[in-house]
Amino acid sequence: MREIIPCNTCGSSSYEERKINYLYSHKGKYLLVPNTPVEICIDCGMIYYDAAVLKEIERRFFAIHQQHEMPDSYIQIPSKSYT
């Protein structure tokens, strides 16, 4: 994904490629993106995203919310205020 450089958090150069669930949010609207490719620092767990991946997620978010594309599915997210 990216050139191997030391982790910004711990300085390690050991990374592992994984896929995670990424939750994109903008002005109270959300898009859950399963299987998002990332690199994770093996030593401290810092997550690194490729800029092209984030740009594509952003593009899809706005396309879905402007109804130019359809999402794969809808999910309900329970909400409870902390009071």
N, CA, C and O atoms as a DFTB+ gen file, in Angstrom:
332 C
 N C O
     1  1       0.818      -1.181       0.000
     2  2       0.000       0.000       0.000
     3  2       0.873       1.261       0.000
     4  3       0.776       2.071      -0.922
     5  1       1.706       1.435       0.996
     6  2       2.521       2.632       1.070
     7  2       3.972       2.243       1.255
     8  3       4.275       1.110       1.631
     9  1       4.864       3.172       0.995
    10  2       6.282       2.960       1.240
    11  2       6.469       2.690       2.729
    12  3       5.889       3.378       3.569
    13  1       7.279       1.689       3.049
    14  2       7.489       1.361       4.458
    15  2       8.394       2.419       5.091
    16  3       9.579       2.523       4.773
    17  1       7.813       3.182       5.975
    18  2       8.544       4.186       6.738
    19  2       8.234       3.937       8.207
    20  3       7.247       3.272       8.521
    21  1       9.042       4.449       9.100
    22  2       8.774       4.206      10.519
    23  2       7.396       4.722      10.938
    24  3       6.920       5.748      10.453
    25  1       6.782       3.989      11.842
    26  2       5.484       4.375      12.401
    27  2       5.610       5.740      13.075
    28  3       6.575       5.997      13.796
    29  1       4.643       6.601      12.838
    30  2       4.646       7.929      13.451
    31  2       4.492       7.880      14.966
    32  3       4.884       8.815      15.663
    33  1       3.920       6.788      15.476
    34  2       3.663       6.688      16.909
    35  2       4.823       6.052      17.674
    36  3       5.268       6.585      18.691
    37  1       5.313       4.901      17.179
    38  2       6.321       4.163      17.953
    39  2       7.662       4.003      17.248
    40  3       8.631       3.574      17.875
    41  1       7.744       4.340      15.947
    42  2       9.003       4.231      15.219
    43  2       9.266       2.874      14.597
    44  3      10.278       2.701      13.917
    45  1       8.387       1.907      14.809
    46  2       8.563       0.577      14.243
    47  2       8.389       0.600      12.731
    48  3       7.688       1.458      12.195
    49  1       9.026      -0.341      12.045
    50  2       8.839      -0.493      10.603
    51  2       8.100      -1.782      10.277
    52  3       8.102      -2.220       9.127
    53  1       7.470      -2.391      11.271
    54  2       6.761      -3.659      11.092
    55  2       5.269      -3.406      10.944
    56  3       4.617      -2.921      11.869
    57  1       4.734      -3.738       9.772
    58  2       3.316      -3.529       9.479
    59  2       2.682      -4.819       8.997
    60  3       3.357      -5.731       8.521
    61  1       1.366      -4.869       9.134
    62  2       0.597      -6.001       8.637
    63  2      -0.586      -5.456       7.846
    64  3      -1.281      -4.550       8.307
    65  1      -0.815      -6.007       6.658
    66  2      -1.988      -5.604       5.877
    67  2      -3.203      -6.341       6.412
    68  3      -3.163      -7.548       6.649
    69  1      -4.283      -5.594       6.597
    70  2      -5.542      -6.166       7.076
    71  2      -6.696      -5.477       6.376
    72  3      -6.508      -4.509       5.638
    73  1      -7.893      -5.990       6.618
    74  2      -9.125      -5.345       6.170
    75  2      -9.990      -5.136       7.396
    76  3     -10.177      -6.047       8.203
    77  1     -10.524      -3.914       7.531
    78  2     -11.317      -3.566       8.705
    79  2     -12.631      -2.923       8.276
    80  3     -12.812      -2.582       7.107
    81  1     -13.538      -2.762       9.225
    82  2     -14.750      -1.988       8.998
    83  2     -14.423      -0.524       9.272
    84  3     -13.918      -0.190      10.344
    85  1     -14.706       0.348       8.310
    86  2     -14.409       1.774       8.440
    87  2     -15.728       2.529       8.451
    88  3     -16.576       2.311       7.586
    89  1     -15.908       3.410       9.418
    90  2     -17.123       4.207       9.514
    91  2     -16.804       5.637       9.113
    92  3     -16.110       6.353       9.834
    93  1     -17.316       6.048       7.957
    94  2     -17.126       7.413       7.468
    95  2     -18.311       8.233       7.946
    96  3     -19.456       7.792       7.844
    97  1     -18.045       9.421       8.465
    98  2     -19.141      10.291       8.895
    99  2     -18.901      11.708       8.415
   100  3     -17.770      12.184       8.324
   101  1     -20.018      12.365       8.110
   102  2     -19.974      13.753       7.656
   103  2     -21.317      14.394       7.980
   104  3     -22.356      13.976       7.469
   105  1     -21.285      15.404       8.828
   106  2     -22.487      16.170       9.187
   107  2     -23.657      15.284       9.615
   108  3     -24.787      15.476       9.166
   109  1     -23.379      14.323      10.478
   110  2     -24.431      13.476      11.031
   111  2     -24.915      12.366      10.132
   112  3     -25.884      11.688      10.470
   113  1     -24.270      12.154       8.990
   114  2     -24.590      11.042       8.096
   115  2     -23.401      10.099       8.077
   116  3     -22.257      10.519       8.250
   117  1     -23.683       8.812       7.864
   118  2     -22.646       7.794       7.992
   119  2     -22.639       6.838       6.810
   120  3     -23.642       6.657       6.119
   121  1     -21.476       6.234       6.601
   122  2     -21.327       5.157       5.629
   123  2     -20.387       4.138       6.241
   124  3     -19.234       4.453       6.536
   125  1     -20.868       2.919       6.434
   126  2     -20.044       1.825       6.935
   127  2     -19.425       1.121       5.738
   128  3     -20.135       0.685       4.832
   129  1     -18.103       1.010       5.734
   130  2     -17.383       0.412       4.610
   131  2     -16.638      -0.832       5.110
   132  3     -15.528      -0.719       5.632
   133  1     -17.243      -2.020       4.954
   134  2     -16.562      -3.240       5.364
   135  2     -15.389      -3.553       4.428
   136  3     -15.360      -3.108       3.281
   137  1     -14.448      -4.308       4.928
   138  2     -13.301      -4.796       4.138
   139  2     -12.420      -3.672       3.597
   140  3     -11.889      -3.778       2.492
   141  1     -12.265      -2.602       4.366
   142  2     -11.400      -1.493       3.963
   143  2      -9.945      -1.896       4.191
   144  3      -9.571      -2.251       5.309
   145  1      -9.111      -1.846       3.133
   146  2      -7.707      -2.241       3.300
   147  2      -6.922      -1.190       4.087
   148  3      -7.029       0.009       3.833
   149  1      -6.128      -1.673       5.051
   150  2      -5.292      -0.806       5.878
   151  2      -3.966      -1.500       6.145
   152  3      -3.814      -2.697       5.897
   153  1      -3.019      -0.739       6.649
   154  2      -1.797      -1.301       7.212
   155  2      -1.794      -0.936       8.683
   156  3      -2.084       0.204       9.049
   157  1      -1.467      -1.907       9.528
   158  2      -1.474      -1.700      10.969
   159  2      -0.075      -1.972      11.506
   160  3       0.539      -2.991      11.190
   161  1       0.415      -1.051      12.317
   162  2       1.712      -1.236      12.968
   163  2       1.589      -2.422      13.918
   164  3       0.707      -2.442      14.776
   165  1       2.458      -3.397      13.770
   166  2       2.404      -4.600      14.593
   167  2       2.745      -4.287      16.047
   168  3       2.254      -4.954      16.957
   169  1       3.578      -3.284      16.269
   170  2       4.036      -2.997      17.632
   171  2       3.057      -2.161      18.453
   172  3       2.876      -2.430      19.641
   173  1       2.415      -1.145      17.846
   174  2       1.543      -0.271      18.652
   175  2       0.084      -0.251      18.191
   176  3      -0.774       0.277      18.898
   177  1      -0.211      -0.820      17.015
   178  2      -1.591      -0.882      16.548
   179  2      -2.069       0.332      15.764
   180  3      -3.243       0.400      15.399
   181  1      -1.184       1.295      15.495
   182  2      -1.564       2.469      14.705
   183  2      -2.045       2.021      13.333
   184  3      -1.424       1.166      12.701
   185  1      -3.157       2.600      12.868
   186  2      -3.756       2.221      11.590
   187  2      -3.409       3.267      10.539
   188  3      -3.544       4.468      10.774
   189  1      -2.958       2.791       9.367
   190  2      -2.622       3.678       8.253
   191  2      -3.516       3.347       7.061
   192  3      -3.676       2.186       6.682
   193  1      -4.099       4.406       6.477
   194  2      -4.981       4.277       5.323
   195  2      -4.285       4.856       4.102
   196  3      -3.598       5.873       4.194
   197  1      -4.462       4.212       2.973
   198  2      -3.961       4.741       1.714
   199  2      -4.862       5.913       1.308
   200  3      -6.085       5.817       1.405
   201  1      -4.267       6.999       0.860
   202  2      -5.042       8.197       0.491
   203  2      -6.063       7.894      -0.599
   204  3      -7.173       8.426      -0.565
   205  1      -5.709       7.045      -1.569
   206  2      -6.634       6.713      -2.655
   207  2      -7.859       5.965      -2.122
   208  3      -8.967       6.149      -2.625
   209  1      -7.661       5.129      -1.113
   210  2      -8.781       4.397      -0.504
   211  2      -9.727       5.378       0.186
   212  3     -10.943       5.296       0.012
   213  1      -9.170       6.305       0.968
   214  2     -10.014       7.293       1.651
   215  2     -10.748       8.187       0.661
   216  3     -11.905       8.540       0.888
   217  1     -10.100       8.550      -0.416
   218  2     -10.735       9.389      -1.442
   219  2     -11.917       8.650      -2.084
   220  3     -12.963       9.250      -2.334
   221  1     -11.748       7.352      -2.348
   222  2     -12.828       6.561      -2.939
   223  2     -13.996       6.402      -1.958
   224  3     -15.155       6.447      -2.369
   225  1     -13.704       6.219      -0.683
   226  2     -14.763       6.143       0.327
   227  2     -15.542       7.450       0.361
   228  3     -16.772       7.438       0.406
   229  1     -14.842       8.565       0.341
   230  2     -15.495       9.877       0.332
   231  2     -16.361      10.051      -0.915
   232  3     -17.477      10.564      -0.828
   233  1     -15.855       9.628      -2.069
   234  2     -16.614       9.731      -3.316
   235  2     -17.902       8.920      -3.219
   236  3     -18.978       9.394      -3.584
   237  1     -17.777       7.681      -2.716
   238  2     -18.958       6.826      -2.583
   239  2     -19.963       7.398      -1.600
   240  3     -21.168       7.345      -1.846
   241  1     -19.480       7.947      -0.482
   242  2     -20.368       8.552       0.511
   243  2     -21.240       9.619      -0.133
   244  3     -22.462       9.591       0.009
   245  1     -20.621      10.565      -0.844
   246  2     -21.392      11.653      -1.442
   247  2     -22.272      11.159      -2.588
   248  3     -23.372      11.679      -2.778
   249  1     -21.820      10.177      -3.350
   250  2     -22.641       9.618      -4.430
   251  2     -23.895       8.959      -3.861
   252  3     -24.979       9.093      -4.430
   253  1     -23.754       8.249      -2.745
   254  2     -24.906       7.589      -2.121
   255  2     -25.856       8.623      -1.527
   256  3     -27.069       8.534      -1.716
   257  1     -25.311       9.600      -0.811
   258  2     -26.183      10.586      -0.163
   259  2     -26.795      11.584      -1.153
   260  3     -27.764      12.266      -0.820
   261  1     -26.241      11.676      -2.354
   262  2     -26.854      12.499      -3.408
   263  2     -27.685      11.634      -4.357
   264  3     -28.185      12.111      -5.375
   265  1     -27.822      10.354      -4.003
   266  2     -28.628       9.366      -4.713
   267  2     -28.165       9.127      -6.152
   268  3     -28.979       8.879      -7.041
   269  1     -26.841       9.204      -6.370
   270  2     -26.262       8.841      -7.664
   271  2     -25.853       7.369      -7.676
   272  3     -25.712       6.761      -8.737
   273  1     -25.665       6.810      -6.490
   274  2     -25.349       5.386      -6.317
   275  2     -26.216       4.846      -5.193
   276  3     -26.706       5.596      -4.350
   277  1     -26.394       3.544      -5.198
   278  2     -27.150       2.885      -4.136
   279  2     -26.180       2.140      -3.222
   280  3     -25.201       1.564      -3.698
   281  1     -26.440       2.146      -1.917
   282  2     -25.602       1.354      -1.018
   283  2     -25.901      -0.131      -1.189
   284  3     -26.944      -0.494      -1.733
   285  1     -25.014      -0.975      -0.738
   286  2     -25.250      -2.424      -0.789
   287  2     -26.400      -2.808       0.134
   288  3     -27.183      -3.706      -0.179
   289  1     -26.496      -2.130       1.262
   290  2     -27.570      -2.402       2.217
   291  2     -27.662      -1.253       3.213
   292  3     -26.812      -0.363       3.242
   293  1     -28.700      -1.290       4.017
   294  2     -28.898      -0.325       5.094
   295  2     -28.851      -1.078       6.415
   296  3     -29.265      -2.235       6.495
   297  1     -28.342      -0.414       7.455
   298  2     -28.339      -1.000       8.797
   299  2     -28.909       0.045       9.758
   300  3     -28.880       1.244       9.481
   301  1     -29.425      -0.433      10.887
   302  2     -29.894       0.463      11.924
   303  2     -28.836       0.547      13.013
   304  3     -28.241      -0.462      13.391
   305  1     -28.606       1.756      13.515
   306  2     -27.638       1.957      14.577
   307  2     -28.395       2.495      15.784
   308  3     -28.967       3.583      15.717
   309  1     -28.408       1.750      16.887
   310  2     -29.085       2.248      18.078
   311  2     -28.373       3.493      18.616
   312  3     -27.160       3.641      18.464
   313  1     -29.123       4.361      19.231
   314  2     -28.567       5.598      19.772
   315  2     -29.058       5.783      21.198
   316  3     -30.231       5.552      21.495
   317  1     -28.160       6.198      22.076
   318  2     -28.520       6.477      23.459
   319  2     -27.623       7.610      23.945
   320  3     -26.397       7.503      23.893
   321  1     -28.230       8.687      24.412
   322  2     -27.477       9.829      24.909
   323  2     -26.817       9.497      26.240
   324  3     -27.351       8.733      27.044
   325  1     -25.661      10.078      26.453
   326  2     -24.994       9.945      27.739
   327  2     -25.416      11.128      28.590
   328  3     -24.959      12.253      28.392
   329  1     -26.298      10.851      29.545
   330  2     -26.785      11.929      30.429
   331  2     -26.692      11.531      31.861
   332  3     -27.055      12.310      32.743
